[in-house]
Each structure stands twice: as C-alpha cells, then as structure tokens.
Amino acid sequence: MKITDITIRQLQMKLKAPFTTSFGTFTHKNFLLLEAKEADGTIGWGESVAFESPWYSEETLQTNWHMLEDFLIPLILNKQINHPDEVSELFASIRKNNMAKSTIEGAIWDVYAQQTNQTLAQALGGDKEKIEVGISIGIQDSIEDLVALVDGYVKDGFKRIKVKIKPSWDIDVMRTLRETFPNVAIMADANSAYRLEDTALLQQLDEFDLTMIEQPLASDDIIDHATLQKELKTPICLDESIHSLEDTRKAVELGSTKIINIKIGRVGGLTEAKKIHDYCAENNIPVWCGGMLESGIGRSHNVALTTLPNFVLPGDTAGSNRYWEKDIIKPEVVSEDGYIIVPTTAGIGYEVDREAIDAYTVAQKHYN
C-alpha cells in the first residue's frame, strides 16, 4: 500500500436525544472523519472518537487534527506499507495521542481489507457471522424515566443494559432496575466518579448481581482498583485506565480488573486492540467493545473487532437508529433482537453516504 491522498473533515451530527454521563451532556457530536486514498484509487475510512473537550481523555478534536496534520500524516503519505500492523511502528516515535493514531490506522486497515478482498472482520481474524449487542444509557431525569427506557430496550432484545452512575445516582437506581428486571444482564458505568473511600458505598452494589462495574475510580489508576476489587464481589471492568497491551498486563497481574473494555480509539488502533484481545484470551479475561457515540464508520470498525473470539460480552455497538436521525453509511448499522449481522462486503462492509457526509461537514482539508 502507498497512501497518496488524505482528506480530513470535521462533521457535526445531532443526537436523537441528549446523552448524559458523570462528566457531561451531549446533544451533538463533533468529530473528525479521515479519508485515505491508495495509489490504485482504493479509499479507506477512519473516524476520530475524540470529543471537543478533554472530558474523557486529554485528547480533543482540535488536538487530533493538529497531530494528524503536523505529525502523523507526514509519516504515512507516500510510504510503502505492506500491512496495517506497520502503522504503529511508523508512529512509535509519537507518544500517546492514541485517538489521532487510530483515526488514520483505521483507514489503512480498511484499504488493506479491500485490496486483499476481505471483510475488515476477516482481515483482523474474526469469524463471527453476527455479534451480540448491548445498549448504553445515560443519566436520566428520574428513575421512572430510566426504567421506561430500559423496558423498551429489553423488549427490543438487547443482551446487556449498561447504565451510567455517579454519586447520588447509584444505589437506588440499580436497586430499582434489578427489582424491575430480575433476569436482565445489567452493568454500571461510573466513568471514574468515585474514590477509594467510597468502598462501603460501592459494596452495596454487590447485592444486585451486576455483570460488572466499569471504571469506578480514577481514570489513570490501576493500584486503587486492585484494592477495591478485593473488597467487591462484583467484577471491576477497566476502561479509561487501559491504553495499551502493557497497561492491560499490569492491571491483570495486579488484580485490578476481571474484565477489559477495549475501545479502538483509546488504545491507538485495531492492531493494539487485537494484541490486547489476544493477551486477555490467554489469561481468561473476558473483553467487550466499548462505544464512543461513533457514526456508522467508527461503528463499522467496532463491529469488525467484536468478531474476534474473546469478545464474549455484548458491547456498546447498538444500531445507528438509536443515536442518529441519519447516519453516514448505507445501509445503516441495524440491530435485530439484540444482534448485528456482520457485513460481508470487503473493507468496512458498508457504503459511505457522501451526500450525508457533505451535509454534516463544517470544515475540511486535503493533504497529498
């Protein structure tokens, strides 16, 4: 492969409904979309999952554009690349900035899959024909509103319900959900809203038979999580603390986590995500694919990754219609009875809707 042309676009898409976590409320998603053209004309697509503000991590939409334009794209343009795994080697001199790296690496994986006449799932080594789907629900105005939402998702067949929690929106919320839905797989996502001194409070979650509690403590911590896990029956799942295979190894060896959430952007791309998956499989640590309110392009990468065998827990990759009035791929990602059928077309498996992309684009720049 030799990438000769790259276009970055900033898109703004309106969410169907506001999405609230412990660190903010979103009504729109502004994000970067990257189009990479190979010398033979093959086009691959990648998506940055960075938000406009550094709520989730230190990366933002603006810093991703800067890193791509000034550092990463110059390392890629017109270089001979035999396999996408080589991209992370080309980027080895650049510290962190994983979401920026993932944006361009994802596009190159798409090009590679098309040129080798494989689906992206096959190129990664996945073999599932369909994947189980969970849903992530933000903090609501009332417990009654939350119960009504969950009821609808359960009736739609979603295999796992993830609920955002924070101090004062936690124990009563989870108790009500468990009493109302005694046989549903439920997990709590804290987005680092608690501290180790909240151990007694978090122990109360043990009575609700949760699948896991995700990232209860600080976003960069694996030490206190190990201490907390010893005090909880509920498995801790790490999210924000895991940026690499090395982070994963250390957290597992310390006993900080029993489950890992793999987000492609957070770990720097599909190559590193696959390495983490393989390590966790060898060490009996289940993994699942987390979501970052992606458009259909980012969502298609998540679908492909989830076809790997150790993704044994339903991820956050729900259908496009749960989030967007109109997505930027055709057909949109659709979930039926809690499953998404993995596409069979080479590359990401979906046709890019350029008309929709043009409608949502608020800025763009071309590089060659």
N, C-alpha and C positions, 0 to 999 in steps of 0.2 A: 504493500500500500504506500501511496505517496499523496498526502493531503495538499492540494494546491490552492484551495479557496475556502475561507471560513467566514460565515456571517453570524454576528451576534444580534439578537433582537431582545428588547425589553417588552414584555407583554403585561397587560393588566386585564385580569379576568375577575368578574364579580361572583362571589359565592352565593349559592341559593339561599343560605341562611348564615347569620353570624356564627363564628366558631370561637369559643372561649376556653382558654386554659388558665393555669395559675400565673402565666406571665403575659397575658394579653388577649384581646378580642380582635378577630379578623373579619372584615366584611368583603375585602378584595384581596386578591393575591397578585402582587407584582413579582415577576420573576424573569430570569434570562433563559432564552432558548438559543441553542447553538446548532448551526447547520454546517456540516463539513463535507466538502466535495473532493472526491478522489480523482486522480488524473484521468481515469477512464469514464468519469461522469457519475459514478455511484455516489449517492448522497446519504449521509448518516445524520442522525439527530440525537442531541443530548440536552438535558434540562438541568439548570441550577436550582437547588432546593433552598438556597439562602433567602431569608426574609429581608425586608428593608431595614429592620433594626436588629441589633445583636441580642435578641431575647433568648433564642435557642442556643446559639453559639456566638463566637466572636466574629464570624463571617457575616457579611451582608451582601445584598445585591450589588451595591456600589463597589465593595472591595473585590467581589468576584470578577466584575468587569475589568477592574484595574489589573488584577492578577492575570486574567486571560490575555488582555491586550498587551501588557508590558513584559510578561514573563513566559506564560505557558504556550501561547500561540507561536511565538518565535521559536520555541523548542520543537514544534511539531511541523510547521509548514515546510513542505518540500523535502522532508526527511524520509528515508526508506524505512518502513516499519513492516516487519514480517508477521507480527502477531500483536494483538492488543495488550498482552502482558508486558510488552516492551515499553509501553507508555509510562508506567510507574517508574521504570528505570530511567527514562529520559527526564522525569520530574524529580529525581532523587535529590537534587541539589536545592530544591524548594521546600522549605519547612512548612508543615501544616497546610492551611488553605485547601483542605480536603474537598470541600464542595466545589470550588473552582476546578480542581483537578478532575473530579468526577464528571463535570459538565462536558469536557472535551473527550475524556476517555470513553464515556458512554456513546458518543457519536462515532468514535473509531470502532468500537465493538459492533455497532450497527452496520457500518461499512463492511467490516470483516465478515459478518454473518451473511450479508447479501452476496459478497464475492465468492464465498465458499458454498453458496446455495443451501444455507442452513437457517433455521429459525434462530433467533437470539438465544432461546432456551437451549436448543441443541448445541450451539456453539459453546455455551457455558457448561454443558454436560448434564443438563436436566432432561428428564424423560416423562414427566407427568403430563397427562392429557388435559387435566383440569386441576385447579387449586382451590382449597378451602378459603373462604373469605370471612373476616371479622369486620366489625364496624367500630369506629372511634367516635365517642360522643363528648362534646364539650360541656362545660359547666352551664347549667340551665338556670332560669329564673326561680324555679321551685322544684321540689322533689316530685310533685304531681306532674309537672311538665316532662321531667326526665322519665318517669315511669311510662307515660304515654308514648314517648319516643321509643323507649326500649321495647315496649309491647309491639309496636309496628315493625321494628327490625326483627324481633323474634318470629313474628308471623311470616316475615319475608324469608326466613330460613337462615339468617346469619349464624355462623357456627360459634362465634365468640363476641361478647359485648365488652368493649373497653370504655371505662368511664373516667373522666378527669376528676381528680380530687385536689383539695387544698385544705388547710386548717379552717375549721367551721363548716366545711362541705365535705364530710368524710364518713364518719361512723354511722350517723343516722341515715345518710344516703345509701351506704352499702347494706345496712340492715334492711331497709325498706325494699331494696332491689332483691336481696336474697329471699326475703319473705314472699315477695310477689312472684319471683321467678326461681323456684327452688331447684330446678334441673338445668338451668342455663349456665354455660361457661362464662364467668364474669371475671374481669381483672380491673384493677385500679391503677391509674397512671398519675403519679404525683408530680412529675416534672420538677423534681428537686425542691419541693415546697416544705420539707420537714428537716429537722436536725436530730442528732443522736439523742438529745434529751427528750425527744418525743417518743421514745421507745415504748413506754407504757401505753400511750395512745395507740400507736401502730399495732401493738399486740392485740388490741381489741378486734382488729381485722381478721384475726385467726379464726374467729367463730363463724365466719361467713363462707368458708370453703372456697376462697378465691383461687383462680388459676395462678395468679401472680400479683405482686405489686411492683410496678415499674418505677425505677429511679426515685426512691423516696428521699434520698439525701443529696448532698451537694453534687453538682454536675461534673466535677473533676475528681470525685472521691472513689477510691476502692477500699480504703482502710476502714472507715467507719461502717461501710456497708457490710464488711466481714463481721464486725462486732454485732451489728444489728441482725444479720441473718442467723446468728447463733441464738438469738432471743425470739425469733419468729418461726412459726410452723409454715406460714405462707412463703412460698418461694419468692426471692427477690430476682427481678429481671433488670439488668443494666442496659441503659440506652446511652445517655449523654456521656458517660464515662468511657465508652469504648470507641476509640478512633483508629484502631489498628489490630493486627494479629497479636502484637506484643502486649497491648492493653488487655486483650482477651486472655492471653496466657497468664498474666499476672493476676487478674481478677479471679480466674478459675482456681489457680494454685492457692490463693489466699482464702478461698471460700466466700468471696464477696457476692457471688451470684450463682443461681442454679439454672438460669435461662438467659439467653442473649437475644436482644433485639438488634437485627442488622439493618441499618439504613445505608443505602449505597452512597449517598452524598456525604454522610457523616464519616465514613471510613475511607473515602478517597476514590471510590470507583468499584466496578464489578470485579476486577482482579483481586483486590484486597478482601472484598466481601466473600468471594469464593474461598480464599485462604482461611478466613475466619470460620466459614461454614465447615470446611474440611477438618479443622482443628477441633471444633466443637463436636463433630460427629465421632471423632476418635476418642473423645473424652466424655461421651454420653451427656453432653449439654444440649438440650433442645434449642433450636433457633426459630425465629419468625421474622417476617419482613415488616418493618415499621413504615408508616406513611408520613409525608410532609406536605399534605394538601397539593400533591402534584397534578399537573394537567395530564392528558392522556399519554403524552410522550414519556414523561417520568414514570407514569403508572405502568406503561408497557414494559419498561425495564424491570420494575418490581415484579410483574407477573412472570417474566422470564427467569429472574433469580429464584423465585419461590418454587420453581420446578425441580430444584436440587433436592436430594432425598432427605436431608436432615431438617428441612423446613416442615416440621411435623405439627406445628401450632398455627392456627389461622392467623393471617396477617391483617394489616390495615388497608389492603388494596381493594376497597369496595368499588362498585361501578361508578362511572363518570357522572351518571344522573343524580347521584347522591350529593354532588358538590357543585356541578356546573349546569347552567341553562343550556349551553352548547360547548362541547369540547373541541379540541383542535385535531382530532383524529377521526377517521371513518373506517369501520363502524366504531362507535364509542365503546369503551370497556363496559361490559354488561355482566352483572352477576344474577344468577337464577338459582333459587333455593339454596343460597349460601355457597355457590361455586362460580368460578370464572373458567370458561373454556379457553385453553391456551391456543393462541392463533398458530396457523400452520404455514403462513407465508414467510418467505425468507426475510431476515432482518427483524425489526421490532414487531412485524406482523400486522401492522395497521397502516392504512393510507393516511398520510398527512393532509389535513384540510388547509390548503394555503389561503383560501378565501377567509376562513376564520382567523388564521394567524395574522393576516393583513389587517383584519378588523380590530384585533386586540393589540396590535403593535403600537407602541408610543415612542420608540426610539430604535435605531438600528445602525450598524456599522459593518463594513465589509473589509476583509483582510486577505491579501494574496502576495 
